[in-house]
Amino acid sequence: MASIIHFDISADDVLRAKNFYEKLFGWKIKKFPTGPSEYYLIETLAKTGKKGIGGGIAKREKAYQQITNFIEVDSIDEAIAKVRELGGEIVEPKSAIPNIGFIAGCKDTEGNMFGIMEVKKE
């Protein structure tokens, strides 16, 4: 069964959003070590103290970007085809994340945004 493995928060001011979420929830937020973009990784903890779902904060590039949940899939190409087959839409094409895998942005039949992610097999 597919599950949410990552979330992204889009921000007009990334450092302001970083400060907000650190103070609000106590999340540990650090700059992503590689890549040209302004991207920060978020580490969350469940109430049990176990590691929670990880996330990130990035500069908003398009007006529709909000908080996006990413769902892990075995094959991004198959998932993209299935999204289209079921009446959904691909709004951000498949793109590579070095040393991690591939992502794509989708819209369901109700207009809700979500992402899919194929994690690189090691």
N, C-alpha and C positions, 0 to 999 in steps of 0.2 A: 504494500500500500504506500502510495506517495505521501510524503509529509513535508511540512514547512521546515526549511533548514536555515533560512536567512531572511532578514528584512532590511530594506533600505529606507532611510528617511531623507527626503529631498529638502534642501534648505536654501533660502536666498542668501543667508549669512551662516556659513558652516560653523565658524567658531562660536557664534552666538547660540546656535542649536546645540553644539557640543557642551557648552557651559550649562545650558538649560537642562539637558538630560542627565548630565553628571550630578547636578545639584538636586534634581527632582527624584531620581531613582537610585543614585549612587553607582551608576554604570561606570565601568572603566572604559575610556575612549582614547585611543591612540592613533596617530597618523599611520596609514598603511605604508609599509616600508618601500614598496616599489610602485612604479607607475607615475605618469606625468600629472595625473589629475589630483585635485584636492579631495582626498578620500580618507575618512577616519573609520577604523574598525571599532565596533561596540562589543564589549563582553558583558553578558548579563548573568545573573545568578537566580535560581529558583529559591523559594522560601526555605527549601530543604538544604540550601547551601551548594547544591549541585549546579554544574555549569548549565546555563539556559541557552536558548536560541541566540546565535550571534547575529550581529547586524552591522550596519554601516551608515554613515552620514556623507552625503555628496552634494555638491552644488546643483541646484535645480537648473536644468537646461531647457525644459519645456513646461509650459504653464500647467499641464495636466498632471505633472509628477507630484505625488503625495508620499504616503508610506506604502511601499510595495512589498508584499510577501513573496518569497521565492520558494518554489516547490521543486524538490529533487526528482529528476526523471532518469531512467536508464539510458535513453537515447534522445537527445534534443531534436534530432531530425525527425524521428518518429513522432515525438510529442507535438512538434510544429505542424506536421501533416494532420495529426488527429484534431488539434485545435481548429484548423481550417475545415476539416471534414464535419465537425460537429457544429459549425456555424459561428465559431469564434474568429478572432482577428489577430494577426501578428502586427503589433504596433512598433516594436523595436526588433530589428532582424537579429538573427543569431550572431553573436560576437564572442570572441575568445577572451578569456581572462588568463593571462600567463600563469602557468604553474597551478592553476585551479581547475579550469574546464571551460564550459560554454554557458552563455545565458541568452535568453530572448525575452522580450516583453510581450504580453498578451492581453487581450480584452475578451471577456466571456460574452455569452449571448445577452447578458443583462447590462453590459457596458462597464463591468467591474474590471479593474486592472490587476494583473498578477504577473509574476515572472516564473520562468522555468529555468532550471540549472542542471546541467550534466556535469558531475564532478569527475575530474580526471582519475582514472584508475591507476593505481601505482603498482 
